[in-house]
Amino acid sequence: MVIDLVHRHQMERRVVVISFNLRTVAKIKELNPSIRAGALFGPRQRAMKSTRQIIATAIAGGADEILLHHRIATKRIVAAAQEQRLASVVWTVDDPRWLARARGLQIRAIITNHPAKMLA
């Protein structure tokens, strides 16, 4: 199990377990609260839920972070997450022009398929 591997390699402070399945996020936190967990949300989930529902769902699942697809990452949802002490991460940012927007959003991190391109 993932939790066993994280513990065996003493990586509790270095990993974040993420999932679209919020029951999985909750189970991770139940089994080992020291492991950070993140709730993933994409355009499909956004179409079905309001900002308030997304934040409430992440919190109810015990998430420490909210991971938003770049198409749904707005100032409003990031600010709402910050108000609830949820770190915001945006995925999959593969266009360097998006970095300026990311800086304005005050997010914790981005996830990209092209790290060298994004660093340049």
Rosetta blueprint (number, residue, H / E / L):
1 M L
2 V H
3 I H
4 D H
5 L H
6 V H
7 H H
8 R H
9 H L
10 Q L
11 M L
12 E L
13 R L
14 R L
15 V L
16 V E
17 V E
18 I E
19 S E
20 F L
21 N L
22 L H
23 R H
24 T H
25 V H
26 A H
27 K H
28 I H
29 K H
30 E H
31 L H
32 N L
33 P L
34 S L
35 I L
36 R E
37 A E
38 G E
39 A E
40 L E
41 F E
42 G L
43 P H
44 R H
45 Q H
46 R H
47 A H
48 M H
49 K L
50 S L
51 T H
52 R H
53 Q H
54 I H
55 I H
56 A H
57 T H
58 A H
59 I H
60 A H
61 G L
62 G L
63 A L
64 D L
65 E E
66 I E
67 L E
68 L E
69 H E
70 H L
71 R L
72 I L
73 A L
74 T L
75 K H
76 R H
77 I H
78 V H
79 A H
80 A H
81 A H
82 Q H
83 E H
84 Q L
85 R L
86 L L
87 A E
88 S E
89 V E
90 V E
91 W E
92 T L
93 V L
94 D L
95 D L
96 P L
97 R L
98 W H
99 L H
100 A H
101 R H
102 A H
103 R H
104 G H
105 L H
106 Q L
107 I L
108 R L
109 A E
110 I E
111 I L
112 T L
113 N L
114 H L
115 P H
116 A H
117 K H
118 M H
119 L H
120 A L
